[in-house]
Amino acid sequence: MRYFIGCFILFFIFVLSSCNIFLSPPLLRENENDSQRQLTAFTAAPSSDTSIVTMWNWKNPQYWISDDEIIEELRIIHSTLGYPEFVIPFTGESYNSPGDWQQDWTGLKAGITHYFSLFVKNQNGGWVPSYKVKVTLPGELVQNVIYLRINSLNVDNAGSEETLPDNTLEIGGSKWAVLFFDIPGDVYIKQATITVSLSSGSITDIVFAPLDDYLVGGGMDKWDVLSNNSVVRESDQAAFTSNLGTFDITSVVRAAVIGPEHAILIKTQSSSFDLDNNASAPFVTADVIK
């Protein structure tokens, strides 16, 4: 009897998947260079010997995107037998908001490979296979990894902008800086700090925030999307009220891992100060699991 039931379940799943009930044609934007893509990253990394964190970058849609392209829900399905190829109801973990971007999978078996498939549901109700990643436990902990600034930008509320090789980052209420780092996209940030060198002025408040989208257009365009937080993952920013040269920004760097440009915004509300952007450029020191 149990054998019959098992065979029936397998046959039922096969028929459903063959009939394409749970999957629709891949109508979502798939070009990795398309800046209007809603889903721009999906990665996974060990977070301990028996856990894995999956991370993704889900942007809000442009107003003109058609219903069959708009992402309404994400679902991630885990397996140790290989990549899940289709969605079965009541399996995996589902997410309904672009504010969701990470999931820690705990109690996993070490010494084997774990597979994760990410599916997206468009507003027409069709499921679209999107990303696949795999991780073998346990991972490797590497401490004191240095990530360097590879580019930088100063932009102000008048639309003026300056990029490298400018030697100074000017920070004030109406002028902010964005740093682009060589952070890889497939590591778990266990702990991270940023080191900056104050060359003039005084820090009474400073904020570090990860970017979750490309920073494009002219200077005024850049200022607008930074100031209205449309490219800033505000929920994972870190704020400080001191002149310390080293700041713990673990949450910021963890989110920047999945940002398309691995970029971090530095801003202030009431301070006015300059940071050295030359030989002692701002850098990130991190303990990572990979």
Contacts in CASP RR format, 6 or more apart in sequence:
PFRMAT RR
TARGET T0000
AUTHOR 0000-0000-0000
METHOD contacts of the structure
MODEL  1
MRYFIGCFILFFIFVLSSCNIFLSPPLLRENENDSQRQLTAFTAAPSSDT
SIVTMWNWKNPQYWISDDEIIEELRIIHSTLGYPEFVIPFTGESYNSPGD
WQQDWTGLKAGITHYFSLFVKNQNGGWVPSYKVKVTLPGELVQNVIYLRI
NSLNVDNAGSEETLPDNTLEIGGSKWAVLFFDIPGDVYIKQATITVSLSS
GSITDIVFAPLDDYLVGGGMDKWDVLSNNSVVRESDQAAFTSNLGTFDIT
SVVRAAVIGPEHAILIKTQSSSFDLDNNASAPFVTADVIK
13 88 0 8 1.000
16 22 0 8 1.000
16 86 0 8 1.000
17 23 0 8 1.000
17 85 0 8 1.000
17 86 0 8 1.000
22 86 0 8 1.000
22 87 0 8 1.000
22 88 0 8 1.000
22 126 0 8 1.000
22 127 0 8 1.000
23 86 0 8 1.000
23 87 0 8 1.000
23 126 0 8 1.000
23 127 0 8 1.000
23 128 0 8 1.000
23 129 0 8 1.000
24 68 0 8 1.000
24 122 0 8 1.000
24 124 0 8 1.000
24 125 0 8 1.000
24 126 0 8 1.000
24 127 0 8 1.000
24 128 0 8 1.000
25 128 0 8 1.000
26 128 0 8 1.000
26 129 0 8 1.000
27 68 0 8 1.000
27 69 0 8 1.000
27 122 0 8 1.000
27 128 0 8 1.000
28 37 0 8 1.000
28 38 0 8 1.000
28 39 0 8 1.000
28 69 0 8 1.000
28 71 0 8 1.000
28 120 0 8 1.000
28 122 0 8 1.000
28 128 0 8 1.000
28 130 0 8 1.000
29 36 0 8 1.000
29 37 0 8 1.000
29 38 0 8 1.000
29 69 0 8 1.000
30 37 0 8 1.000
31 37 0 8 1.000
32 40 0 8 1.000
35 213 0 8 1.000
35 214 0 8 1.000
35 216 0 8 1.000
36 62 0 8 1.000
36 65 0 8 1.000
37 59 0 8 1.000
38 58 0 8 1.000
38 59 0 8 1.000
38 60 0 8 1.000
38 61 0 8 1.000
38 65 0 8 1.000
38 69 0 8 1.000
38 70 0 8 1.000
38 71 0 8 1.000
38 98 0 8 1.000
39 56 0 8 1.000
39 57 0 8 1.000
39 58 0 8 1.000
39 59 0 8 1.000
39 71 0 8 1.000
39 74 0 8 1.000
39 118 0 8 1.000
39 120 0 8 1.000
39 130 0 8 1.000
39 131 0 8 1.000
40 57 0 8 1.000
40 59 0 8 1.000
40 213 0 8 1.000
40 258 0 8 1.000
40 259 0 8 1.000
40 260 0 8 1.000
41 55 0 8 1.000
41 56 0 8 1.000
41 57 0 8 1.000
41 185 0 8 1.000
41 258 0 8 1.000
41 259 0 8 1.000
41 260 0 8 1.000
42 54 0 8 1.000
42 55 0 8 1.000
42 56 0 8 1.000
42 57 0 8 1.000
42 118 0 8 1.000
42 130 0 8 1.000
42 131 0 8 1.000
42 133 0 8 1.000
43 54 0 8 1.000
43 55 0 8 1.000
43 56 0 8 1.000
43 133 0 8 1.000
43 185 0 8 1.000
43 186 0 8 1.000
43 257 0 8 1.000
43 258 0 8 1.000
44 52 0 8 1.000
44 53 0 8 1.000
44 54 0 8 1.000
44 55 0 8 1.000
44 114 0 8 1.000
44 116 0 8 1.000
44 133 0 8 1.000
44 134 0 8 1.000
44 135 0 8 1.000
44 186 0 8 1.000
45 52 0 8 1.000
45 53 0 8 1.000
45 55 0 8 1.000
45 135 0 8 1.000
45 139 0 8 1.000
45 186 0 8 1.000
45 187 0 8 1.000
45 188 0 8 1.000
45 289 0 8 1.000
45 290 0 8 1.000
46 52 0 8 1.000
46 53 0 8 1.000
46 135 0 8 1.000
46 137 0 8 1.000
46 138 0 8 1.000
46 139 0 8 1.000
46 188 0 8 1.000
46 289 0 8 1.000
46 290 0 8 1.000
47 53 0 8 1.000
47 104 0 8 1.000
47 188 0 8 1.000
47 190 0 8 1.000
47 289 0 8 1.000
48 106 0 8 1.000
48 138 0 8 1.000
48 289 0 8 1.000
49 110 0 8 1.000
49 137 0 8 1.000
49 138 0 8 1.000
49 139 0 8 1.000
50 106 0 8 1.000
50 107 0 8 1.000
50 108 0 8 1.000
50 109 0 8 1.000
50 110 0 8 1.000
50 137 0 8 1.000
50 138 0 8 1.000
51 104 0 8 1.000
51 105 0 8 1.000
51 106 0 8 1.000
51 107 0 8 1.000
51 108 0 8 1.000
52 104 0 8 1.000
52 105 0 8 1.000
52 108 0 8 1.000
52 114 0 8 1.000
52 116 0 8 1.000
52 135 0 8 1.000
52 137 0 8 1.000
53 102 0 8 1.000
53 103 0 8 1.000
53 104 0 8 1.000
53 105 0 8 1.000
53 188 0 8 1.000
54 76 0 8 1.000
54 102 0 8 1.000
54 103 0 8 1.000
54 105 0 8 1.000
54 116 0 8 1.000
54 118 0 8 1.000
54 133 0 8 1.000
55 101 0 8 1.000
55 102 0 8 1.000
55 254 0 8 1.000
55 257 0 8 1.000
55 258 0 8 1.000
56 74 0 8 1.000
56 101 0 8 1.000
56 102 0 8 1.000
56 118 0 8 1.000
56 131 0 8 1.000
56 258 0 8 1.000
57 101 0 8 1.000
57 212 0 8 1.000
57 258 0 8 1.000
57 259 0 8 1.000
57 260 0 8 1.000
58 71 0 8 1.000
58 74 0 8 1.000
58 95 0 8 1.000
58 98 0 8 1.000
58 99 0 8 1.000
58 100 0 8 1.000
58 101 0 8 1.000
59 98 0 8 1.000
59 212 0 8 1.000
59 213 0 8 1.000
60 98 0 8 1.000
60 230 0 8 1.000
61 69 0 8 1.000
61 70 0 8 1.000
61 71 0 8 1.000
67 122 0 8 1.000
67 123 0 8 1.000
67 124 0 8 1.000
68 122 0 8 1.000
68 123 0 8 1.000
68 124 0 8 1.000
69 122 0 8 1.000
70 122 0 8 1.000
70 123 0 8 1.000
71 120 0 8 1.000
71 121 0 8 1.000
71 122 0 8 1.000
72 96 0 8 1.000
72 121 0 8 1.000
72 122 0 8 1.000
72 123 0 8 1.000
72 125 0 8 1.000
73 94 0 8 1.000
73 95 0 8 1.000
73 96 0 8 1.000
73 120 0 8 1.000
73 121 0 8 1.000
74 94 0 8 1.000
74 95 0 8 1.000
74 96 0 8 1.000
74 100 0 8 1.000
74 118 0 8 1.000
74 119 0 8 1.000
74 120 0 8 1.000
74 121 0 8 1.000
75 87 0 8 1.000
75 92 0 8 1.000
75 93 0 8 1.000
75 94 0 8 1.000
75 95 0 8 1.000
75 118 0 8 1.000
75 119 0 8 1.000
75 120 0 8 1.000
75 121 0 8 1.000
75 127 0 8 1.000
76 92 0 8 1.000
76 93 0 8 1.000
76 95 0 8 1.000
76 103 0 8 1.000
76 116 0 8 1.000
76 117 0 8 1.000
76 118 0 8 1.000
76 119 0 8 1.000
77 84 0 8 1.000
77 87 0 8 1.000
77 88 0 8 1.000
77 91 0 8 1.000
77 92 0 8 1.000
77 116 0 8 1.000
77 117 0 8 1.000
77 119 0 8 1.000
78 84 0 8 1.000
78 92 0 8 1.000
78 105 0 8 1.000
78 114 0 8 1.000
78 115 0 8 1.000
78 116 0 8 1.000
79 114 0 8 1.000
79 115 0 8 1.000
79 116 0 8 1.000
79 117 0 8 1.000
80 109 0 8 1.000
80 112 0 8 1.000
80 113 0 8 1.000
80 114 0 8 1.000
80 115 0 8 1.000
81 115 0 8 1.000
82 115 0 8 1.000
82 134 0 8 1.000
83 115 0 8 1.000
83 116 0 8 1.000
83 117 0 8 1.000
83 132 0 8 1.000
83 134 0 8 1.000
84 91 0 8 1.000
84 115 0 8 1.000
84 117 0 8 1.000
85 117 0 8 1.000
85 129 0 8 1.000
86 127 0 8 1.000
86 129 0 8 1.000
87 119 0 8 1.000
87 127 0 8 1.000
93 103 0 8 1.000
95 103 0 8 1.000
99 235 0 8 1.000
101 212 0 8 1.000
101 233 0 8 1.000
101 255 0 8 1.000
101 258 0 8 1.000
102 254 0 8 1.000
105 114 0 8 1.000
108 114 0 8 1.000
108 137 0 8 1.000
109 137 0 8 1.000
110 137 0 8 1.000
110 138 0 8 1.000
111 136 0 8 1.000
111 137 0 8 1.000
111 138 0 8 1.000
112 136 0 8 1.000
112 137 0 8 1.000
113 134 0 8 1.000
113 135 0 8 1.000
113 136 0 8 1.000
114 134 0 8 1.000
114 135 0 8 1.000
114 136 0 8 1.000
114 137 0 8 1.000
115 132 0 8 1.000
115 133 0 8 1.000
115 134 0 8 1.000
116 132 0 8 1.000
116 133 0 8 1.000
116 134 0 8 1.000
116 135 0 8 1.000
117 129 0 8 1.000
117 131 0 8 1.000
117 132 0 8 1.000
118 130 0 8 1.000
118 131 0 8 1.000
118 132 0 8 1.000
119 127 0 8 1.000
119 128 0 8 1.000
119 129 0 8 1.000
119 130 0 8 1.000
120 127 0 8 1.000
120 128 0 8 1.000
120 130 0 8 1.000
121 127 0 8 1.000
121 128 0 8 1.000
122 128 0 8 1.000
139 289 0 8 1.000
139 290 0 8 1.000
140 289 0 8 1.000
140 290 0 8 1.000
141 190 0 8 1.000
141 287 0 8 1.000
141 288 0 8 1.000
141 289 0 8 1.000
142 287 0 8 1.000
142 288 0 8 1.000
142 289 0 8 1.000
142 290 0 8 1.000
143 287 0 8 1.000
144 285 0 8 1.000
144 286 0 8 1.000
144 287 0 8 1.000
145 285 0 8 1.000
145 286 0 8 1.000
145 287 0 8 1.000
145 288 0 8 1.000
146 283 0 8 1.000
146 284 0 8 1.000
146 285 0 8 1.000
147 181 0 8 1.000
147 182 0 8 1.000
147 183 0 8 1.000
147 253 0 8 1.000
147 283 0 8 1.000
147 284 0 8 1.000
147 285 0 8 1.000
147 286 0 8 1.000
148 181 0 8 1.000
148 182 0 8 1.000
148 281 0 8 1.000
148 283 0 8 1.000
149 179 0 8 1.000
149 180 0 8 1.000
149 181 0 8 1.000
149 277 0 8 1.000
149 281 0 8 1.000
149 282 0 8 1.000
149 283 0 8 1.000
150 180 0 8 1.000
150 181 0 8 1.000
150 182 0 8 1.000
151 163 0 8 1.000
151 164 0 8 1.000
151 179 0 8 1.000
151 180 0 8 1.000
152 163 0 8 1.000
152 164 0 8 1.000
152 166 0 8 1.000
152 169 0 8 1.000
152 177 0 8 1.000
152 178 0 8 1.000
152 179 0 8 1.000
152 180 0 8 1.000
152 277 0 8 1.000
152 281 0 8 1.000
153 161 0 8 1.000
153 162 0 8 1.000
153 163 0 8 1.000
153 177 0 8 1.000
153 178 0 8 1.000
153 180 0 8 1.000
153 215 0 8 1.000
153 222 0 8 1.000
154 161 0 8 1.000
154 162 0 8 1.000
154 163 0 8 1.000
154 166 0 8 1.000
154 169 0 8 1.000
154 170 0 8 1.000
154 175 0 8 1.000
154 176 0 8 1.000
154 177 0 8 1.000
155 161 0 8 1.000
155 162 0 8 1.000
155 175 0 8 1.000
155 176 0 8 1.000
155 177 0 8 1.000
155 178 0 8 1.000
155 219 0 8 1.000
155 222 0 8 1.000
155 223 0 8 1.000
155 226 0 8 1.000
156 174 0 8 1.000
156 175 0 8 1.000
156 176 0 8 1.000
156 223 0 8 1.000
157 174 0 8 1.000
157 175 0 8 1.000
157 223 0 8 1.000
157 227 0 8 1.000
158 174 0 8 1.000
158 220 0 8 1.000
159 218 0 8 1.000
159 219 0 8 1.000
159 220 0 8 1.000
159 222 0 8 1.000
159 223 0 8 1.000
160 219 0 8 1.000
161 218 0 8 1.000
161 219 0 8 1.000
161 222 0 8 1.000
164 277 0 8 1.000
166 277 0 8 1.000
167 276 0 8 1.000
167 277 0 8 1.000
167 278 0 8 1.000
168 199 0 8 1.000
168 274 0 8 1.000
168 275 0 8 1.000
168 276 0 8 1.000
168 277 0 8 1.000
168 278 0 8 1.000
169 177 0 8 1.000
169 179 0 8 1.000
169 266 0 8 1.000
169 274 0 8 1.000
169 275 0 8 1.000
169 276 0 8 1.000
169 277 0 8 1.000
169 282 0 8 1.000
170 177 0 8 1.000
170 274 0 8 1.000
171 177 0 8 1.000
171 206 0 8 1.000
171 266 0 8 1.000
171 267 0 8 1.000
171 268 0 8 1.000
171 271 0 8 1.000
171 272 0 8 1.000
171 273 0 8 1.000
171 274 0 8 1.000
171 275 0 8 1.000
172 267 0 8 1.000
172 268 0 8 1.000
172 271 0 8 1.000
172 272 0 8 1.000
172 273 0 8 1.000
173 267 0 8 1.000
173 268 0 8 1.000
173 269 0 8 1.000
173 270 0 8 1.000
173 271 0 8 1.000
173 272 0 8 1.000
176 223 0 8 1.000
176 226 0 8 1.000
176 265 0 8 1.000
176 266 0 8 1.000
176 267 0 8 1.000
176 268 0 8 1.000
177 265 0 8 1.000
177 266 0 8 1.000
177 267 0 8 1.000
177 275 0 8 1.000
178 211 0 8 1.000
178 215 0 8 1.000
178 222 0 8 1.000
178 226 0 8 1.000
178 263 0 8 1.000
178 264 0 8 1.000
178 265 0 8 1.000
178 266 0 8 1.000
179 263 0 8 1.000
179 264 0 8 1.000
179 266 0 8 1.000
179 282 0 8 1.000
180 261 0 8 1.000
180 262 0 8 1.000
180 263 0 8 1.000
181 256 0 8 1.000
181 262 0 8 1.000
181 263 0 8 1.000
181 264 0 8 1.000
181 284 0 8 1.000
182 262 0 8 1.000
183 253 0 8 1.000
183 256 0 8 1.000
183 257 0 8 1.000
183 262 0 8 1.000
183 284 0 8 1.000
184 257 0 8 1.000
184 290 0 8 1.000
185 257 0 8 1.000
185 258 0 8 1.000
185 262 0 8 1.000
186 290 0 8 1.000
187 257 0 8 1.000
187 288 0 8 1.000
187 289 0 8 1.000
187 290 0 8 1.000
188 254 0 8 1.000
188 288 0 8 1.000
188 289 0 8 1.000
188 290 0 8 1.000
189 250 0 8 1.000
189 253 0 8 1.000
189 254 0 8 1.000
189 257 0 8 1.000
189 286 0 8 1.000
189 287 0 8 1.000
189 288 0 8 1.000
190 250 0 8 1.000
190 286 0 8 1.000
190 287 0 8 1.000
190 288 0 8 1.000
190 289 0 8 1.000
191 248 0 8 1.000
191 250 0 8 1.000
191 286 0 8 1.000
191 287 0 8 1.000
192 248 0 8 1.000
192 249 0 8 1.000
192 250 0 8 1.000
192 252 0 8 1.000
192 253 0 8 1.000
192 254 0 8 1.000
192 284 0 8 1.000
192 285 0 8 1.000
192 286 0 8 1.000
192 287 0 8 1.000
193 246 0 8 1.000
193 247 0 8 1.000
193 248 0 8 1.000
193 249 0 8 1.000
193 250 0 8 1.000
193 284 0 8 1.000
193 285 0 8 1.000
193 286 0 8 1.000
194 208 0 8 1.000
194 246 0 8 1.000
194 247 0 8 1.000
194 249 0 8 1.000
194 252 0 8 1.000
194 253 0 8 1.000
194 264 0 8 1.000
194 282 0 8 1.000
194 283 0 8 1.000
194 284 0 8 1.000
194 285 0 8 1.000
195 245 0 8 1.000
195 246 0 8 1.000
195 282 0 8 1.000
195 283 0 8 1.000
195 284 0 8 1.000
195 285 0 8 1.000
196 245 0 8 1.000
196 246 0 8 1.000
196 247 0 8 1.000
196 266 0 8 1.000
196 275 0 8 1.000
196 276 0 8 1.000
196 282 0 8 1.000
197 245 0 8 1.000
197 275 0 8 1.000
197 276 0 8 1.000
197 280 0 8 1.000
197 282 0 8 1.000
198 243 0 8 1.000
198 245 0 8 1.000
198 273 0 8 1.000
198 274 0 8 1.000
198 275 0 8 1.000
198 276 0 8 1.000
199 274 0 8 1.000
199 275 0 8 1.000
199 276 0 8 1.000
200 273 0 8 1.000
200 274 0 8 1.000
201 271 0 8 1.000
201 272 0 8 1.000
201 273 0 8 1.000
201 274 0 8 1.000
202 243 0 8 1.000
202 271 0 8 1.000
202 272 0 8 1.000
202 273 0 8 1.000
203 240 0 8 1.000
203 242 0 8 1.000
203 243 0 8 1.000
203 268 0 8 1.000
203 271 0 8 1.000
203 273 0 8 1.000
204 241 0 8 1.000
204 268 0 8 1.000
204 270 0 8 1.000
204 271 0 8 1.000
205 239 0 8 1.000
205 240 0 8 1.000
205 241 0 8 1.000
205 268 0 8 1.000
205 269 0 8 1.000
205 270 0 8 1.000
205 271 0 8 1.000
206 239 0 8 1.000
206 240 0 8 1.000
206 241 0 8 1.000
206 247 0 8 1.000
206 266 0 8 1.000
206 267 0 8 1.000
206 268 0 8 1.000
206 271 0 8 1.000
207 237 0 8 1.000
207 238 0 8 1.000
207 239 0 8 1.000
207 240 0 8 1.000
207 265 0 8 1.000
207 266 0 8 1.000
207 267 0 8 1.000
207 268 0 8 1.000
207 269 0 8 1.000
208 237 0 8 1.000
208 238 0 8 1.000
208 239 0 8 1.000
208 247 0 8 1.000
208 249 0 8 1.000
208 252 0 8 1.000
208 264 0 8 1.000
208 265 0 8 1.000
208 266 0 8 1.000
209 232 0 8 1.000
209 233 0 8 1.000
209 234 0 8 1.000
209 236 0 8 1.000
209 237 0 8 1.000
209 238 0 8 1.000
209 252 0 8 1.000
209 264 0 8 1.000
209 265 0 8 1.000
209 267 0 8 1.000
210 232 0 8 1.000
210 233 0 8 1.000
210 236 0 8 1.000
210 237 0 8 1.000
210 252 0 8 1.000
210 253 0 8 1.000
210 255 0 8 1.000
210 256 0 8 1.000
210 259 0 8 1.000
210 263 0 8 1.000
210 264 0 8 1.000
210 265 0 8 1.000
211 231 0 8 1.000
211 232 0 8 1.000
211 233 0 8 1.000
211 256 0 8 1.000
211 259 0 8 1.000
211 261 0 8 1.000
211 263 0 8 1.000
211 264 0 8 1.000
211 265 0 8 1.000
212 231 0 8 1.000
212 232 0 8 1.000
212 233 0 8 1.000
212 255 0 8 1.000
212 258 0 8 1.000
212 259 0 8 1.000
212 260 0 8 1.000
213 225 0 8 1.000
213 230 0 8 1.000
213 231 0 8 1.000
213 259 0 8 1.000
213 260 0 8 1.000
214 231 0 8 1.000
214 260 0 8 1.000
214 261 0 8 1.000
215 222 0 8 1.000
215 225 0 8 1.000
215 226 0 8 1.000
215 231 0 8 1.000
215 261 0 8 1.000
215 263 0 8 1.000
216 222 0 8 1.000
225 231 0 8 1.000
226 232 0 8 1.000
226 265 0 8 1.000
226 267 0 8 1.000
232 265 0 8 1.000
233 255 0 8 1.000
236 251 0 8 1.000
236 252 0 8 1.000
236 254 0 8 1.000
236 255 0 8 1.000
237 251 0 8 1.000
237 252 0 8 1.000
238 247 0 8 1.000
238 248 0 8 1.000
238 249 0 8 1.000
238 250 0 8 1.000
238 251 0 8 1.000
238 252 0 8 1.000
240 247 0 8 1.000
249 264 0 8 1.000
249 284 0 8 1.000
252 264 0 8 1.000
253 264 0 8 1.000
253 284 0 8 1.000
253 286 0 8 1.000
256 262 0 8 1.000
256 263 0 8 1.000
256 264 0 8 1.000
266 275 0 8 1.000
266 282 0 8 1.000
275 282 0 8 1.000
END
